[in-house]
Amino acid sequence: STLPGMTLGIRMSWDPKLRPAAVLDEFFDRFYGAAAKPMRQYWQVFDEAWTSVPEHAGCCFGYPQRFTPAVLQAARTAIDAAYAACQTPTERQRVKICDESLKQFTLFMKLREDLAAGRLENLERDGNTWLEKQAALGAEYAPQSSFSAVNWAPKNAAGKAANRGRAGSRRALVTGGAGFIGSHLVEQLLRDGHRVRV
């Protein structure tokens, strides 16, 4: 639920008098066009998985309880319906990035399930498949800083140097740069060629 959530948070921070439902209606209609209804269902599947499952282990430990096969199937059904509803290439491209993400996440969940169940025979192969696809998607969606190809990371998920933007150097302001964590962050940023202010 990151994309709608970020949109809602940004809009509401600028104008807290807005109605959240109206902001989301506008987002889905304008961003997904004819595919708005099934894409709203897609995002709602994940939002409900996050908010309705009483699991609080954090990180990936609770994913098997949260993102069950039924949840992933509901997301797949919504994506398929969204593809069928698309009327423009832009709508199709916006659905496609979610579809690619869902495919990766479905394989990720399979990897976790296989590891937990002791099914190790295909784990390395499937892990490499996931990693190769993640790197390919990172290259394809580098302008969108998606799929681990982000300008602020020195390497992507496959361990390859990431696209560092125009000059490869960024300005960074580190608060607490004299502390243990902050000082190590400053050192790493400087090693990566960034300009740092503490």
C-alpha angles and dihedrals in degrees: 000000000000101000098049090037093053091046091050093046094050095046094045092048090057095043115015090182091071118108109244093218091053091049091052093045090054093045095052094043095048099038101041102024111185090008093056098109099051092039090053087052090050093053091042090057090060094040090054091046089056097043105034103046112086094220122124107168091115130216115035098325093091097039095100090059094041103040103040123173087261091055092049090047091051089052091048091050090052092049092050090050090048092053089051091051097048115115102175136045090243092055090048092050092051091051091045094060089054090046091053090049092049092050090052093046092048090053090045090054090049089053091052093047093048092049093048092048093047093246095145103152095093099024097101093045093048092044091053090047090053093047094048092048091047090053091047091049089047090056093044094048099035092121088058092045089234135143096030095308098118126154095228097055119083092216138020127232091280092055094251123135109271126229101271097196128244103329098010090236129099134187114243132191111202117192113201090024092151093061127088098265096034094050091052090048090051091050092050093047091051092048088052090055099254125143108242132197118189 
